[in-house]
Amino acid sequence: MLSLSNAPHRGGLTKASGFFFMMVPKDYSGDYREDCQAFEGENGLENFVGFMTAADIEKVLSIAKSGSVTAYVTAGITNPATAGEEPPPWRPGTINIALVIEDGLTVGAMANAIMTATEAKTYTLLKLGYNATGTTSDGIGVFAFKGEKEWAGTATELGINIGRAVRQALEESLRKWEETRRASDSP
């Protein structure tokens, strides 16, 4: 599939066989290029786009499908931030969103899908009471077949499905993350 992302491993516009979420320690300070390449090799993956998170992936991964869109989300929000404001002191915490779209899209539609997913992420955070538009290290990727569909905004069926899938998966992932955090804080 064609991929458009800000992922640390094979980010940008590329052809990809898939994607992965890689868990790193909360105090991670390694060489992300080298570490992602090693992760890909150790897991028998080739031409994958890679995202990193300190959240426990097995506990927070949430998947939601709406129409031709499947959203894969991992969320940890220890470092909430709002676009245009000074960020708080850095702490690990990332919201990663990978969208797999079973339609043929133009690159412009893929960029439009990122915009729609970001709007859905922001809405979900505000709805749940987080006074933030994201975290300081969010990742997003869109994976789709190359095609002719030109639009993925909120006025389109595809955009509605993107919004629904992202909102559902993010809300579930944040609920799981909060539960995990509470469990680790209790005596």
Residue pairs with C-beta under 8 A, 6 or more apart in sequence:
1 15
1 16
1 100
1 143
1 144
1 145
2 13
2 14
2 15
2 16
2 105
2 107
2 110
2 143
2 144
2 145
2 146
3 10
3 13
3 14
3 15
3 16
3 19
3 49
3 141
3 142
3 143
4 12
4 13
4 107
4 110
4 111
4 114
4 141
4 142
5 11
5 12
5 19
5 49
5 51
5 98
5 139
5 140
5 141
5 142
6 139
6 140
6 141
7 19
7 49
7 50
7 51
7 139
7 141
8 32
8 33
8 36
8 50
8 51
8 52
8 139
9 22
9 32
9 33
9 36
9 37
9 40
9 48
9 49
9 50
9 51
9 52
10 16
10 47
10 48
10 49
10 50
11 49
11 141
13 107
14 49
15 47
16 47
16 48
16 49
16 143
17 45
17 46
17 47
17 48
18 45
18 48
18 49
18 143
19 48
19 49
19 50
19 51
19 72
19 98
19 141
19 143
20 39
20 40
20 43
20 45
20 48
20 49
20 50
20 51
21 50
21 51
21 52
21 53
21 57
21 61
21 72
21 74
21 96
21 98
22 35
22 36
22 39
22 50
22 51
22 52
22 53
23 52
23 53
23 54
23 55
23 56
23 57
24 30
24 35
24 52
24 53
24 54
25 54
26 54
26 92
27 92
28 52
28 54
28 92
32 52
36 50
36 52
39 45
39 50
40 46
40 48
40 50
49 98
49 141
49 143
51 74
51 94
51 96
51 98
51 139
51 141
52 94
52 139
53 74
53 76
53 94
53 96
54 76
54 92
54 93
54 94
55 74
55 75
55 76
55 93
55 94
55 177
56 180
57 74
59 176
59 177
59 180
60 74
60 75
60 76
60 173
60 176
60 177
60 180
61 72
61 73
61 74
61 173
62 72
62 73
62 74
62 75
62 168
62 169
62 170
62 172
62 173
62 176
63 70
63 71
63 72
63 73
63 169
64 70
64 71
64 73
64 164
64 165
64 166
64 168
64 169
64 172
65 71
65 165
66 160
66 161
66 162
66 164
66 165
66 168
67 157
67 158
67 160
67 161
67 164
68 101
68 102
68 103
68 158
68 161
69 99
69 100
69 101
69 102
69 158
69 161
69 162
69 164
69 165
70 99
70 100
70 102
70 165
71 97
71 98
71 99
71 117
71 162
71 165
71 166
71 168
71 169
71 170
72 97
72 98
72 99
72 100
72 169
73 95
73 96
73 97
73 98
73 166
73 169
73 170
73 172
73 173
74 94
74 95
74 96
74 173
75 94
75 95
75 96
75 170
75 173
75 174
75 176
75 177
76 92
76 93
76 94
76 95
76 135
76 177
77 93
77 95
77 125
77 130
77 132
77 135
77 174
77 177
78 91
78 92
78 93
78 135
79 87
79 88
79 90
79 91
79 92
79 93
79 135
79 136
79 137
80 88
80 93
80 125
80 130
80 131
80 132
80 134
80 135
81 87
81 88
81 132
81 133
81 134
81 135
81 136
82 131
82 132
82 133
83 133
83 134
87 136
88 136
90 136
92 137
93 135
93 136
93 137
94 135
94 137
94 138
94 139
95 121
95 134
95 135
95 138
95 139
95 170
95 173
96 138
96 139
96 140
97 117
97 121
97 138
97 139
97 140
97 141
97 166
97 169
97 170
98 140
98 141
98 143
99 113
99 117
99 140
99 141
99 142
99 143
99 162
99 165
99 166
100 143
100 144
101 113
101 142
101 143
101 144
101 152
101 158
101 162
102 144
102 145
103 144
103 145
103 147
103 149
103 158
104 144
104 145
104 146
104 147
104 148
104 149
105 113
105 142
105 144
105 145
105 146
105 147
105 149
105 150
105 152
106 147
106 148
106 149
106 150
108 150
109 144
109 149
109 150
109 151
109 152
109 158
110 142
110 144
110 152
112 151
112 152
112 153
112 159
113 142
113 144
113 152
113 158
113 159
113 162
114 140
114 142
115 153
116 152
116 153
116 154
116 159
116 162
116 163
117 140
117 142
117 162
117 163
117 166
118 134
118 140
119 154
119 163
120 162
120 163
120 164
120 166
120 167
120 170
121 133
121 134
121 138
121 166
121 170
122 133
122 134
123 163
123 167
124 166
124 167
124 170
124 171
124 174
125 132
125 133
125 134
125 170
126 133
128 171
128 174
130 174
149 158
151 158
151 159
152 158
152 159
152 162
153 159
154 160
154 163
